[in-house]
Amino acid sequence: MKKLISIGICVVMMTCLFSSAISANNDEISVYINNERLDFDVPPIIIDDRTLVPMRAIFEALGAEVEWNEYEQSITATRGDTTTIYMQIGSYEVCVITSLCVIWAPWMSHYGIFYTGHLYRLPNEYIEYIWQYEDNYRFSISLNVAPQIIDNRTMIPIRVVAETLFYNVRWDEYERAIFIFDSPRGTGTKENPIIIETQDHLRLFDGNRFGGSHILLANDIIMPHNFMIDRVFRGVFDGGGHTITVDIHLPGHLFSVGLFYSIGEGGVVRNLNIAGNIIHSQGHVGGVTGWNRGTIENVIVTANITGDWAATGGIVGNNGGIVRNSYFYGTITGTGSVGDIVGFNTYDGIIENE
């Protein structure tokens, strides 16, 4: 009898552990598509750091028609006459067929698809292979978590589905929300620049992903706390006369801090206004960037900037590039080399203000 009781207790404990592994931290997960909340009859669930949602609701919300094959336990979703996605319960492979052009986009370090004037980044999950057959491209995506049936609902990983259907996905830990949104328009060339219209568009941006591209800001944007364009930027960023408002407070040993982490040789930032607060210790600090080796022109910074130890400047901390017709209005303090325009100008740094 004691043995039976022990076995029963073990079964209950294992069931509880399994349940908690699936449901831990799943309370109140919200999903938004272009800022419109999407409601489900079965709530999203996190398994192994992947969020799964009901199949039909997400596919239809993203503009796809979906079919369920009971015999195969499979899902086939089609968006217009361009893209078909095939998934199967328990399978870690997603098969995709598309008539759209699939290219390697070096500024994103990833494959992308052209669709309605946008270049969409293909899923973050591992792409097994891509090949062209007649007029279609076919590729296979390897999943970390397979589709599965939970509470009589077919649940599928939301990120890979959204990205395969030409959307971007962002997880907000603080809000416990998933934001799905259109990619910025444009291909990144001088004639067809990438258009940044929203906060989400700018949050996609880093020096590696769009590093060699032409970027055009289309609206004023207020960025969240501690947002900074990461990596070295070597493209062309045209602010179009718009304003980006930041609130950056990064203590510690970051080499460079500003709206841009660093502007490398060939990089250009122009026609931009920057407002807000930028505070950093133990590194170069500037309203545009802490470290410039490119060109900054026609930029106005109206901000409170505080630095410590290294170079602190209203436009650039350490400048070894060109700063032209750019001005600072605000307060600036620092314990190292401090200047309204440039904190420290190297022997090859150039400042050309009229």
C-alpha positions as CSV (number, residue, x, y, z in Angstrom):
1,M,0.0,0.0,0.0
2,K,2.8,2.4,0.9
3,K,4.5,1.6,-2.4
4,L,1.3,2.4,-4.3
5,I,1.0,5.7,-2.4
6,S,4.6,6.6,-3.2
7,I,4.1,5.9,-6.9
8,G,1.0,8.0,-6.9
9,I,2.8,10.9,-5.2
10,C,5.6,10.6,-7.8
11,V,3.1,10.7,-10.7
12,V,1.4,13.8,-9.2
13,M,4.8,15.5,-8.7
14,M,6.0,14.7,-12.2
15,T,2.7,16.0,-13.6
16,C,3.0,19.2,-11.6
17,L,6.6,19.7,-12.7
18,F,5.7,19.1,-16.4
19,S,2.8,21.5,-16.1
20,S,4.9,24.2,-14.5
21,A,7.6,23.8,-17.1
22,I,5.0,24.6,-19.8
23,S,3.0,27.2,-18.0
24,A,5.7,29.1,-16.0
25,N,5.6,32.8,-16.8
26,N,2.7,32.4,-19.2
27,D,0.4,34.8,-17.3
28,E,-1.1,37.6,-19.4
29,I,1.0,37.2,-22.6
30,S,-0.4,39.7,-25.1
31,V,-0.1,39.7,-28.8
32,Y,-0.3,42.9,-31.0
33,I,-0.3,43.1,-34.8
34,N,0.5,46.6,-35.9
35,N,-0.5,47.8,-32.5
36,E,-3.9,46.1,-32.6
37,R,-4.4,43.5,-29.8
38,L,-5.2,40.0,-31.0
39,D,-7.3,37.9,-28.6
40,F,-7.3,34.0,-28.5
41,D,-9.8,31.5,-27.1
42,V,-6.8,29.6,-25.7
43,P,-4.0,31.9,-24.3
44,P,-0.5,31.9,-25.7
45,I,1.9,29.6,-23.9
46,I,5.7,29.5,-23.5
47,I,7.6,26.3,-23.9
48,D,11.4,26.3,-23.9
49,D,11.5,30.1,-24.4
50,R,9.3,29.9,-27.5
51,T,5.7,31.3,-27.5
52,L,3.1,29.1,-29.0
53,V,-0.4,30.4,-30.1
54,P,-3.5,28.8,-31.6
55,M,-2.9,28.0,-35.3
56,R,-6.0,29.3,-37.0
57,A,-6.2,32.6,-35.1
58,I,-2.7,33.7,-35.9
59,F,-2.6,32.6,-39.5
60,E,-5.9,34.3,-40.3
61,A,-4.9,37.5,-38.4
62,L,-1.7,37.6,-40.6
63,G,-3.8,37.3,-43.8
64,A,-3.3,33.6,-44.6
65,E,-5.8,30.8,-45.3
66,V,-5.2,27.7,-43.3
67,E,-6.1,24.0,-43.8
68,W,-5.9,21.2,-41.2
69,N,-5.3,17.6,-42.3
70,E,-6.5,15.3,-39.6
71,Y,-4.9,12.2,-41.1
72,E,-1.5,13.7,-41.5
73,Q,-1.8,15.9,-38.4
74,S,-0.5,18.7,-40.6
75,I,-1.1,22.4,-41.3
76,T,-1.0,24.1,-44.6
77,A,-1.2,27.9,-44.7
78,T,-1.3,30.0,-47.8
79,R,-1.0,33.8,-48.2
80,G,-2.4,34.9,-51.5
81,D,-0.7,33.3,-54.4
82,T,2.8,34.0,-53.1
83,T,3.7,31.8,-50.1
84,T,2.7,28.4,-48.7
85,I,3.8,27.0,-45.3
86,Y,3.6,23.4,-44.3
87,M,3.9,22.2,-40.7
88,Q,3.2,19.0,-38.9
89,I,2.4,18.1,-35.3
90,G,5.6,16.9,-33.6
91,S,7.9,17.9,-36.5
92,Y,10.7,20.3,-36.0
93,E,10.8,21.2,-39.7
94,V,8.8,23.9,-41.5
95,C,8.7,23.7,-45.3
96,V,8.1,27.0,-47.2
97,I,7.4,27.6,-50.9
98,T,7.3,31.1,-52.2
99,S,7.1,32.8,-55.6
100,L,8.8,35.9,-54.2
101,C,12.4,36.7,-54.7
102,V,14.7,35.3,-51.9
103,I,18.1,37.0,-51.6
104,W,21.0,37.2,-49.2
105,A,21.0,40.7,-47.6
106,P,24.5,41.4,-46.3
107,W,23.4,44.5,-44.3
108,M,21.1,42.2,-42.4
109,S,23.5,39.2,-42.3
110,H,20.5,37.1,-43.2
111,Y,18.2,36.0,-46.0
112,G,15.3,38.2,-47.0
113,I,12.2,38.3,-49.2
114,F,11.0,41.2,-51.4
115,Y,7.3,41.8,-50.9
116,T,5.2,45.0,-51.6
117,G,8.3,47.2,-51.7
118,H,9.7,45.9,-48.4
119,L,12.6,43.6,-47.8
120,Y,11.6,41.2,-45.1
121,R,14.1,39.2,-43.0
122,L,13.4,35.5,-43.0
123,P,12.9,33.8,-39.6
124,N,15.6,33.8,-36.9
125,E,15.2,30.0,-36.7
126,Y,17.8,28.0,-38.6
127,I,17.3,27.9,-42.4
128,E,18.4,24.4,-43.5
129,Y,18.6,25.1,-47.3
130,I,17.2,27.3,-50.1
131,W,16.8,26.2,-53.7
132,Q,14.9,27.5,-56.7
133,Y,12.6,25.2,-58.6
134,E,11.0,26.6,-61.7
135,D,9.4,29.9,-60.6
136,N,9.5,29.2,-56.9
137,Y,11.9,29.3,-54.0
138,R,11.8,26.5,-51.5
139,F,13.4,26.4,-48.1
140,S,13.3,24.4,-44.8
141,I,13.4,26.0,-41.4
142,S,14.5,24.0,-38.3
143,L,12.4,24.7,-35.2
144,N,13.4,24.7,-31.5
145,V,9.9,23.7,-30.5
146,A,7.5,21.7,-32.7
147,P,3.8,22.4,-33.2
148,Q,1.7,20.5,-30.8
149,I,-1.9,20.0,-29.6
150,I,-2.7,21.5,-26.2
151,D,-6.2,21.6,-24.7
152,N,-7.6,20.5,-28.0
153,R,-6.0,23.4,-29.9
154,T,-3.2,23.2,-32.4
155,M,-0.5,25.4,-31.0
156,I,2.3,26.7,-33.2
157,P,5.4,28.9,-32.6
158,I,4.4,32.5,-33.3
159,R,7.7,34.0,-34.3
160,V,8.6,31.6,-37.2
161,V,5.1,31.9,-38.6
162,A,5.0,35.7,-38.5
163,E,8.4,36.1,-40.0
164,T,7.8,33.6,-42.7
165,L,4.7,35.7,-43.6
166,F,6.8,38.9,-43.9
167,Y,6.3,40.4,-40.5
168,N,8.8,41.4,-37.8
169,V,8.5,40.2,-34.2
170,R,9.5,41.8,-31.0
171,W,9.2,40.4,-27.4
172,D,8.8,43.0,-24.7
173,E,9.7,41.4,-21.4
174,Y,8.5,44.3,-19.2
175,E,5.0,44.3,-20.9
176,R,5.0,40.6,-21.4
177,A,3.8,41.2,-24.9
178,I,4.7,40.2,-28.5
179,F,4.6,42.9,-31.1
180,I,4.2,41.9,-34.7
181,F,4.6,44.6,-37.3
182,D,5.4,45.3,-40.9
183,S,9.0,45.8,-42.0
184,P,10.2,49.3,-43.0
185,R,9.8,50.0,-46.7
186,G,12.8,50.2,-49.0
187,T,15.7,48.1,-50.0
188,G,18.6,50.2,-48.6
189,T,19.9,51.7,-51.8
190,K,20.4,55.4,-52.4
191,E,17.5,55.4,-54.8
192,N,15.2,53.3,-52.5
193,P,16.3,53.9,-48.9
194,I,14.9,52.0,-45.9
195,I,12.1,54.2,-44.5
196,I,12.0,54.4,-40.7
197,E,8.4,55.4,-39.7
198,T,7.9,53.9,-36.2
199,Q,9.7,53.1,-32.9
200,D,9.5,49.4,-33.9
201,H,11.3,50.1,-37.2
202,L,14.1,51.9,-35.4
203,R,14.4,49.2,-32.8
204,L,15.2,46.8,-35.6
205,F,18.1,48.9,-36.5
206,D,21.7,48.2,-35.6
207,G,25.0,48.8,-37.3
208,N,25.3,45.2,-38.5
209,R,21.8,44.8,-39.8
210,F,21.5,48.0,-41.8
211,G,25.1,49.0,-41.5
212,G,25.8,49.6,-45.2
213,S,22.3,50.9,-46.1
214,H,20.8,54.2,-46.9
215,I,18.2,55.0,-44.2
216,L,15.6,57.8,-44.2
217,L,13.7,58.9,-41.0
218,A,10.1,59.7,-41.9
219,N,8.7,60.8,-38.4
220,D,9.7,62.1,-35.0
221,I,10.2,59.2,-32.7
222,I,10.5,58.8,-29.0
223,M,12.7,55.8,-28.1
224,P,12.4,53.7,-24.9
225,H,14.9,53.9,-22.0
226,N,18.5,53.0,-22.9
227,F,17.9,52.5,-26.6
228,M,21.1,52.9,-28.6
229,I,21.8,52.0,-32.2
230,D,24.3,49.2,-31.6
231,R,27.5,48.2,-33.4
232,V,29.5,50.3,-35.9
233,F,27.4,52.2,-38.5
234,R,28.9,52.6,-42.0
235,G,25.7,53.5,-43.9
236,V,23.9,56.8,-44.6
237,F,21.3,57.9,-42.1
238,D,19.2,60.9,-43.2
239,G,17.0,62.3,-40.4
240,G,14.9,64.2,-42.9
241,G,14.8,67.1,-40.3
242,H,13.0,64.9,-37.8
243,T,13.7,64.4,-34.1
244,I,14.7,61.2,-32.2
245,T,14.2,61.6,-28.4
246,V,16.4,59.3,-26.2
247,D,16.8,58.5,-22.5
248,I,20.1,56.8,-22.2
249,H,21.7,56.1,-18.8
250,L,24.4,53.4,-19.1
251,P,26.9,53.2,-16.3
252,G,29.8,50.8,-16.7
253,H,32.6,50.1,-19.2
254,L,31.0,50.7,-22.6
255,F,33.6,52.1,-24.9
256,S,31.2,54.6,-26.6
257,V,27.7,55.9,-25.9
258,G,25.3,58.1,-27.9
259,L,22.3,57.6,-30.2
260,F,24.8,55.7,-32.3
261,Y,27.3,53.5,-30.6
262,S,29.9,54.3,-33.2
263,I,30.1,55.8,-36.7
264,G,32.8,54.1,-38.8
265,E,34.7,55.2,-41.9
266,G,32.2,55.9,-44.7
267,G,29.3,56.3,-42.3
268,V,27.2,59.4,-42.6
269,V,24.5,60.9,-40.2
270,R,22.8,64.1,-41.4
271,N,19.7,66.3,-41.2
272,L,18.8,64.9,-37.7
273,N,17.7,66.4,-34.4
274,I,18.4,64.6,-31.2
275,A,16.8,65.4,-27.8
276,G,16.7,63.9,-24.3
277,N,19.2,62.7,-21.8
278,I,22.5,60.8,-22.3
279,I,24.5,59.7,-19.2
280,H,27.5,57.4,-19.2
281,S,30.5,56.7,-17.1
282,Q,33.9,55.3,-18.1
283,G,33.6,55.8,-21.9
284,H,33.3,58.3,-24.7
285,V,29.9,60.1,-24.8
286,G,28.3,62.3,-27.4
287,G,24.8,63.2,-28.5
288,V,25.2,61.6,-31.9
289,T,28.0,59.1,-30.9
290,G,30.8,58.7,-28.5
291,W,33.2,57.7,-31.3
292,N,33.1,59.1,-34.8
293,R,35.3,58.2,-37.8
294,G,32.7,59.1,-40.4
295,T,30.7,62.3,-41.3
296,I,28.1,64.1,-39.2
297,E,26.4,67.1,-40.8
298,N,23.4,69.3,-40.2
299,V,22.7,67.8,-36.8
300,I,21.3,69.6,-33.8
301,V,21.4,68.1,-30.4
302,T,19.3,69.5,-27.6
303,A,20.0,67.4,-24.6
304,N,21.5,66.9,-21.2
305,I,24.8,65.0,-21.5
306,T,26.9,63.7,-18.7
307,G,30.2,61.8,-19.1
308,D,33.0,60.6,-16.9
309,W,36.6,59.7,-17.4
310,A,36.8,59.9,-21.2
311,A,35.8,62.4,-23.9
312,T,32.3,64.0,-23.6
313,G,30.9,66.2,-26.4
314,G,27.6,67.7,-27.4
315,I,27.8,66.1,-30.8
316,V,30.7,63.6,-30.5
317,G,32.9,62.4,-27.7
318,N,36.0,61.4,-29.6
319,N,36.1,62.7,-33.1
320,G,38.5,61.4,-35.8
321,G,36.0,62.1,-38.7
322,I,34.1,65.2,-39.9
323,V,31.6,67.2,-38.0
324,R,30.0,69.8,-40.3
325,N,27.3,72.5,-39.6
326,S,26.2,70.7,-36.4
327,Y,25.3,72.4,-33.1
328,F,24.6,71.6,-29.5
329,Y,22.0,73.3,-27.2
330,G,21.7,72.0,-23.7
331,T,23.9,71.1,-20.7
332,I,27.0,69.1,-20.7
333,T,29.3,67.9,-17.8
334,G,32.2,65.6,-17.6
335,T,35.4,64.8,-15.8
336,G,37.6,64.1,-18.8
337,S,37.9,66.2,-22.0
338,V,34.7,68.1,-22.5
339,G,33.4,70.3,-25.4
340,D,30.1,71.7,-26.7
341,I,30.7,70.1,-30.2
342,V,33.4,67.6,-29.7
343,G,34.9,66.4,-26.4
344,F,38.3,65.4,-28.0
345,N,39.4,66.1,-31.6
346,T,42.1,63.8,-32.9
347,Y,44.9,65.0,-35.3
348,D,42.7,64.1,-38.3
349,G,39.4,65.2,-36.9
350,I,37.7,68.0,-38.7
351,I,35.1,70.5,-37.5
352,E,33.5,72.7,-40.1
353,N,30.8,74.9,-38.6
354,E,29.6,78.1,-40.4
